[in-house]
Amino acid sequence: MSVIVKICGLSTEDTLDAALDAGADMVAFNFFPKSPRFVTPARAAALAGRVRGRAEIVALTVDLDEAALAEIVETVRPDWLQLHGRETPEAVAAVQDCFGLGVLKALGISDAADVAAVAAFAGVADRLLLDAKAPKGAALPGGNGLSFDWSLLDGLDADLPYMLAGGLDPSNVGIALAETRAIGVDASSGVESAPGVKDPERIRAFIAAARGSVSLERAGQPA
Ligand SMILES: O=C(O)c1ccccc1NCC(=O)[C@H](O)[C@H](O)COP(=O)(O)O
C-alpha cells in the first residue's frame, strides 16, 4: 500500500499543478481567515476544477458552524472536510451525518496525554491527522512548521491508522515514515519558500521523498 501524501494550503494554479503532477493524493484548501494560506470558497472552487479526478479535495476548517461548512461544501464540493479546531467526537460525528463527506480530524500532539486523547476519535473520524500541537498563544492552530516527538506515537493502538503532520519536509519525511506507523503524511510550511508561498520544487521533492520511503505500518504489505 502506497503512502498517502497530502499537500496543505495550496492557493495558486502553478503550485497546485506541481502537487498534482507529482502525484499528491490529497490537496487542501485553507479556510481559516487568519492563515497566510487562506482562500475564499470562490477561489477554492476555481482551483478545485483542476483537481477533480486527479486527487482528493480537502477543505481545511477550524471550528466552523454548520452554515459556514455548508457554504464551503456547496461552493467547493470537497471530498473531505478537515476539522482542525477543538471539535469534539460528537461534533465530528455530527459533521459526518450532516454532509456525508469524509472527515479528517486533526489532533495536536505534544505529550502522552494528547496521545491518550486520540482514542476518543478512533472509529468516529474517517481518518486522523496527528499534528504538532500549536504552542500556547500561536496565531495558527496548525501550519506552524513544528514537529513533535514521534516516539510518543508508540503509545497508540498499533492497529490505529493515522496520517502524520507537523514540520515535515523533503529532508525528514522519510525518517518520519520509517519511525512511525503513519499511513500518510501532510506538509505545508516544509514545502514553502515563505509563509503561505508554496514552492513547486519543494513540493516535488517532498512527494518523491515520501514515495521512496517505507513506514513500519506498510513494511511487509504488498505495494
Ligand atoms: O496551515 C495553516 O495555515 C493552518 C491554519 C489553521 C489550521 C490548520 C492549518 N494547517 C493545517 C495542516 O494541515 C498543516 O499541513 C499541518 O498543520 C502541518 O503544517 P506544517 O507543520 O506547516 O507542515
The ligand as an SDF file (V2000), in Angstrom:
LIG
                    3D

 23 23  0  0  0  0  0  0  0  0999 V2000
   -1.6190   25.8470    7.6030 O   0  0  0  0  0  0  0  0  0  0  0  0
   -2.3240   26.6780    8.1820 C   0  0  0  0  0  0  0  0  0  0  0  0
   -2.1900   27.8880    7.9980 O   0  0  0  0  0  0  0  0  0  0  0  0
   -3.3710   26.2120    9.1380 C   0  0  0  0  0  0  0  0  0  0  0  0
   -4.1550   27.1710    9.7650 C   0  0  0  0  0  0  0  0  0  0  0  0
   -5.1270   26.7880   10.6540 C   0  0  0  0  0  0  0  0  0  0  0  0
   -5.3270   25.4500   10.9330 C   0  0  0  0  0  0  0  0  0  0  0  0
   -4.5510   24.4860   10.3100 C   0  0  0  0  0  0  0  0  0  0  0  0
   -3.5670   24.8540    9.4040 C   0  0  0  0  0  0  0  0  0  0  0  0
   -2.7870   23.8860    8.7850 N   0  0  0  0  0  0  0  0  0  0  0  0
   -3.1040   22.5040    8.9410 C   0  0  0  0  0  0  0  0  0  0  0  0
   -2.3820   21.4960    8.1580 C   0  0  0  0  0  0  0  0  0  0  0  0
   -2.9750   20.5040    7.7350 O   0  0  0  0  0  0  0  0  0  0  0  0
   -0.9010   21.5600    8.0360 C   0  0  0  0  0  0  0  0  0  0  0  0
   -0.4830   20.9230    6.8810 O   0  0  0  0  0  0  0  0  0  0  0  0
   -0.3010   20.8460    9.2320 C   0  0  0  0  0  0  0  0  0  0  0  0
   -0.6390   21.5600   10.3870 O   0  0  0  0  0  0  0  0  0  0  0  0
    1.2360   20.7870    9.1330 C   0  0  0  0  0  0  0  0  0  0  0  0
    1.7460   22.0630    8.9660 O   0  0  0  0  0  0  0  0  0  0  0  0
    3.3130   22.2830    8.8230 P   0  0  0  0  0  0  0  0  0  0  0  0
    3.9210   21.9450   10.1350 O   0  0  0  0  0  0  0  0  0  0  0  0
    3.4370   23.7070    8.4720 O   0  0  0  0  0  0  0  0  0  0  0  0
    3.7690   21.3810    7.7170 O   0  0  0  0  0  0  0  0  0  0  0  0
  1  2  2  0
  2  3  1  0
  2  4  1  0
  4  5  1  0
  4  9  2  0
  5  6  2  0
  6  7  1  0
  7  8  2  0
  8  9  1  0
  9 10  1  0
 10 11  1  0
 11 12  1  0
 12 13  2  0
 12 14  1  0
 14 15  1  0
 14 16  1  0
 16 17  1  0
 16 18  1  0
 18 19  1  0
 19 20  1  0
 20 21  2  0
 20 22  1  0
 20 23  1  0
M  END
$$$$
